[in-house]
Amino acid sequence: MKLRKQYQSFLRFIGNYVLYILIQTLCKTLRIQTIGSESINSLIIEKKNFVLAFWHGTMVIPWFAHRNLKLLAIISQSQDGDLLAKILRKWNYKVVRGSSSKGGEVALQIMIDHAKHECAVAITPDGPRGPNFKMKAGAVITAKKSGVPLVLVGAGYKSKLKLHSWDNFEVPLPFSKVQLVYSEPILIDKNLTRDETSKIIFECEDKLNELQKRAQDFSE
């Protein structure tokens, strides 16, 4: 039995390693262009923290594109989350496990503390279970309570596979053209009421969906 467990652990290790190599190789073949990236570049140059948000189903390239910024990533406590966490650590993210369904309050406080004192934060605001393209509160609340700007980014892949998952997960095909479209930094008043904050969440959801639509609009 012990030998069998060791064998299974070995297979998981090999599988995770191969998956990372495949994703890394795929991402390096893609032709990535950005629109509005001046907003995030200015924050980076000025060494200001921020909250970066993008939809769960489009997350492959946003994670890859910001891999060397040493952002904090909040990843769900699931088996799928295990795989993503291992990849993000190789991409220089600081990974914390938690979500709206498990460890949510702790994860939220960690995001706020990091955004305020340590580093920028990246989050998929409709994860880990959806519904897709519907923004939960975490990204906005983190920006509000930490006093840092929120930056939204849409990601579009010209050639892709779409999986039959809750988020319609998109996998770009090798050598595909990719567009990342950024919002201006969004500052959220920490004195907003609960109702006012809810309104901002809906506005950010609409804005991110608008950015996503723009990112998917490829002109020849």
SULFENHU-V395333 format. One line per field, one symbol per residue. phi: phi as a letter, one per 40 degrees, with the letter a starting at -180 (. if undefined). A space follows every 10 residues. Layout:
phi=???
This chain:
phi=.ccccccccc ccccccccdc cccccdcccc bcbbbgcdcc ccccccfbca bbbacdcbcd cdcccbcbcf ccbcbccbcc cdccdccccc cgccbbciac cbgccccccc ccccccbbac bbabcbccbg ccgbcccdcc ccccccgbcb bbacbbbcba bbccbdcfdb bccdgccbbb bbccdbcbcc cccdcccdcc dccccccccc ccccccccbc
